[in-house]
Amino acid sequence: MFNILSNENIAPAIFRMKLEAPLIAGKAGPGQFLIIRIDDKGERIPLTIADHDERCVTIVYQVAGVTTHRLSEKKKGCYLADAVGPLGRATDIERVGNVCCIAGGVGIAEVYPVVKAHKSIGSHVLAILGAKNKKLIIFKSELEGLCDEIFITTDDGSLGEKGFVSGVLERLIDSPRHMDLVYAVGPAIMMKVIADITRPSNIKTLASLNTILVDGTGMCGSCRIDVGGDTKFVCVDGPEFDAHKVNFTELIARQGLFKKQEDHACRIRGILQ
Amino acid sequence: MKKQDPKDRIKNFNEVSLGMSEEEAIKEAGRCLFCKEPRCSANCPVEIEIPRFINAIKDKNFDKAIRIIKEKNNLPGVCGRVCPQENQCEGACILNSKGRPINIGALERFAADQELSNEKKAFSLSCPGPLDSARGKLRREKPRAGSQKVAIIGSGPSGLTCAGDLARLGYQVTLFEALHVAGGVLMYGIPEFRLPKTIVKKEIEYLRSLGVDIRTNFIVGKTSSMEEIFELGYKAVFVGTGAGLPRFMNIPGENLNRVYSSNELLTRVNLMKAYLFPEYDTPVNIGRKVAVVGGGNTTMDSARVSLRLGAEKVYVIYRRSEKEMPARREEIGNAKEEGVEFHILTLPKGIIGDEKGFVKGMECMKMKLGGLDSSGRRRPMAIEGSEFIMDVDTVVMAIGQRPNPVFLRATPVLKVDRGNKIVVDPETQVTNIEGVYAGGDATYGEDTVIAAMGAGKRAAIAIDGYLTGTKGGAG
């Protein structure tokens, strides 16, 4: 049983949960994730470790289905049946000079540990954060305190520039701005667009993939994805891959495998999608 | 032995085989000739004294029967159900020459179920004392206080057996399991209708009663490394991490939606109870026409699970003929009775998808059998120009597993072969590292539950020898 120390609603439909899990916290590296299961009837879902201290891990999630909805109803002092990790390979953090971290939606929380790690070894970090509107730009003060430069975009222009993260990236590349590494985490379509932008200029680009998975240890193959013609398992080979080689069309299709079932479960439980 | 009617059972996940009644069991036990040199016991990988326990059933002393079985086998309810007895004890029974062998599997299951149905008695009557590993007999001693710690990695059949035997020898045993429940393939792989999960859980409770400490949600190689396990004071480690990495065929279209590995389908259904969705949160998306590729027990399990999930047609696709199928005849028979259609001498060439990325068909080729190959079976050869499209909307790849990579990648000091299987001494199960033993599917590829248990047993004896200084430990 894993003790919930806090579960705050930090933005519309977005929650930040702090979980007491010393074994996971003690090993957590940037870019890694854990799997939680709420109770005996719960499913196993992966969540990126957004932050950690010696005993606790922080996860940030958007309510998008039955499990995240049920998670959002958990109060401080409640318990989760299971948490296991850290899973996946940690991000390779080497001093490369200029790093551009791009994040969309809850990806903003997920990019935080990666930014922190790059800063800790002295890289110059530029961040581009995007969301639908001002309220959904989470972790703003945390990232402002860390990044050397920060650009914010919103679909409606309520904060920063009106538009998408891709617009800022294109402009920066054209300016021209030297980038040694682009790191992208967020919706699959966002990562696809970023890969398409950086491919012609051959800027090394990593994408942190968010596939469906069950066990997280390479056992089921639910998370498999075509990367440069080879099938890779996101849980054990990833979650980060060379974005120029990832088959994002396949990723987007595979993310929709259970959409009908999930919509049905939400409907009968009266959870609005 | 009675079975659920096929028409009914394809609509539920309840156990297919209904077991023997007391009367049937006593009658069957009465047929045993009680051979002086029983070939059944000699062909049991864990050497159960079969005629002794059958004799106890004959005398209606069911408590004694289960005690005799448990001297050698910590998981009788499991083995009575899933062992391939036809190749082991029953296959060796002297009565084969005169007709029908003793149904030893059913009798073992009967004894186990008798006990499990009477839980109060279970622990008091059937917790034998520590095992004297040298003689293989019971030595009724209490576990020694302050005894040495042994870590078992993975709680499948080999790990459970090794853990149970070491606990009975008085060691402090901790079982580390990556998933949220113990049992490994017994929980995620074998379906409820062949092995009810309550049986597995009760047998694991029995191990707990022997003093085994079970730590779920703990991935050795991620949560802690093997070196850290030793630093925690464990004096020996047994690795039973199983064969949990699914094989695919590497044909076009394999990453389409509704192409599953058998592992994924079975894990969703067995471990996560997707057949009870949406009461349980884990979904599974099965279409109307399912092709299951392969010829093993997992293939049959996947096909029969698909039927129970509501598929209208389920096809088994196998490139050789039925004779070469590695699955148990009983399981092939069960699948056929339930309406699974067999397409033998058929090889998938590619999977065809629709515009949304879902399976809409599978291209196959017809095969013919040629001369013998290295496995001693006739080699399948493609018939040119025989390509055809099979109308299916779901494909399950049940063509085998490779060893799980998580532990191995984190433990590069461990010697593995080219197939990533851990190299062990077949007598002691010791690896190339002193104090580290391994067994089950992580070592020799895929085999049976009972073969893995046999390896766990050999390892327990060797670990005891190593820790008491009676035998060397390094391989």
Interface residues (C-beta under 8 A of the other chain):
Chain A: L23 I24 K27 R37 I38 K41 G42 E43 R44 V66 T67 R70 A81 D82 A83 V84 G85 P86 L87 V214 D215 T217 G218 M219 C220 G221 S222 R224 I225 D226 T231 V236 N247 T249 E250 A253 R254 G256 L257 F258 K260 Q261 E262 H264 A265 I268 R269
Chain B: A178 L179 H180 Y188 T216 N217 F218 I219 K222 T223 S224 G244 L245 P246 F248 N250 E254 N255 L256 N257 R258 Y260 S261 N263 E264 T267 R268 M272 K273 F277 P278 E279 Y280 D281 T282 P283 V284 N285 K356 G357 N404 P405 V406 R409
